[in-house]
Amino acid sequence: MRREGVYSSSLATWRRQYAAGELSDATVTKRGPKADPARAELKQLALVTHERDRLLVQLRNAQLVIDVQKKVAALLDQLTPPTRFASP
């Protein structure tokens, strides 16, 4: 290890720092491609857009059901004769 420039004093210092908690993983950089914040925003935008489109379809279906229910209620009102309540 001396050939690489690592001496026993360096190892002892690193061990002491590690035991004391002075060496943390914060100094270690992660490997691989870095996260692109713009890409994350685009991905989030795509998810939100997809959710909005799904909810719009669901809203259209609900409005269609409500319209059909209104028409059925109107037809049923036309079929049944009006009842007169006798006054006591």
Secondary structure, DSSP 8 states (H G I E B T S, - for coil): -GGGT--HHHHHHHHHHHHHT-S-GGGS---S----HHHHHHHHHHHHHHHHHHHHHHHHHHHHHHHHHHHHHHHHHHHS--------
